[in-house]
Amino acid sequence: MYSNWFARAQKTAFRDSNADHSNICLSWANGFEKDTSKAMSKAFIAGIIQQSTDCTGVAANEAAGTLIDAIVKQLKKEGGFTLPSFGTFTVRKTKARKAMNPRTGEPVKVKAGKTVRFKASPNLKKAV
């Protein structure tokens, strides 16, 4: 279920458990395993960047922020983009509609808006 980098990180964390940085390694490895239903965070992306490039946490956090900003900018400008071997993100308009407040049962008007849709590439579907 987990990719190879996770298995390596987890093995490294347990192998280095006697080192001074054992708490950091263990919390890093266990943090990814605890709840896979959580959304991917900027900190998660920064951690991956830091591990793969051996840069500082500040630099990795800045790179993750820049990446997210570039994605948002491209979605606003072009209305979508494609990451080969990963998938396609598109912006779609939603119509105004009537909904129901689940707590009170009262009808509520929902304004028209935009949403981002994602379609996975065949390579991603095979990998998952």
N, C-alpha and C positions, 0 to 999 in steps of 0.2 A: 504494500500500500504506500509506503514511503519511498522516496527516491533514494538513490545511492548516497547523495551528499548527506542526507539525514542519518543514514546508518553509520557513515564514517564519523560524523560529528558526535553521535551518541557513543560510539566505541572510543573515540578520543576522549570524551568527557569522563568515561568510566576508567579508562586507562590512566588518565592524569588525575584521578581523584585524590591522590596523596600529595599533589603539588599545591603550592600556595593559592593558585587560582582555581582550585577545585570547585568552590561554590559557584563561581561564574560559569565554568564549563557545564556543571550539572544543571544549573538553572537555565542556561541557554538551551541545552539539549532537551530538557524536560518541558520547557516552555512551549516548544513546537508540538509536543506529543499530547499535552493535556486535553485540549479541546479543538478538534479539527473543524468544528462548525463555526468558529469565530471568523470574522472577516479578516483578510490580510491587512495588516497595518503598515504604516510608514516605518515604524520601528522594525518590523519583520524584514521589510525590503532593505533597510539600512544595515541590518545585521548580516544579511546575505551578501550585500556589497562589501561590507567590511571584511568578512571571512574570505571572500574570493579575491580581493585585491590587496589585502594586508594593509589597509589604510586606517587612519584614525576614525573613531566613532563620529567625531564632528564632521569630518570630510564625507563619510558614508551617509550621514543624516542629510547633509547638504545635497549630495548627489541624488538621494531618494526624493527629496523635496523638489529638486529641479526636474527629475523624471516625471513626477506626478503633475507638476505645473505644465510641462511640455505636452503631456497627454490631454489635459483639460483644454489648453490653448488650441490644440489641433482639433479637438471635438467641436469647440466653438467656431473655429474658422472654417473648417471643411465639412463638418457634419458627420465625421467618422474617419476611421483609419484602419489599416490592416497591419498586423504583426505576422509576417510569414511563419508558418509552422506553429502558430498559436491560435489566431482567430481574428475576427473582424468586429470592431466596435462601430455602431451607428447611432445617430441621434434621431429619434422619432417623435413626432408630435402626438399628443394625446388630446382627445376631444373632451369638452366639458360634459359632465354627466351628473346624475343624481346618485347618491349613495345613502347608506343608513348608518347612523351612529350606533355602534353595537351596545353601548352602555345604556342609552336612553331609548333607542328605537326610533328616534326622530329622523326624518329625511334631511340630508345635507347636500348642498350644491358643491361640486368639486370643479374648480376652474380648469380650463384647458392649460396644457403645459407641455413640457418636453421630458423625455426619458432616454436613457442610454440602454441600448440592447447589445448583446454580445452573441456572436455565433462562433462556436469552436471549429477550428480547422480539423480535417480528417486526421492529421498527425497527432493533435492533442487528444482527440477522441480515442485513438488507438493506445496512447500512452496512459490514459486514465482507465 
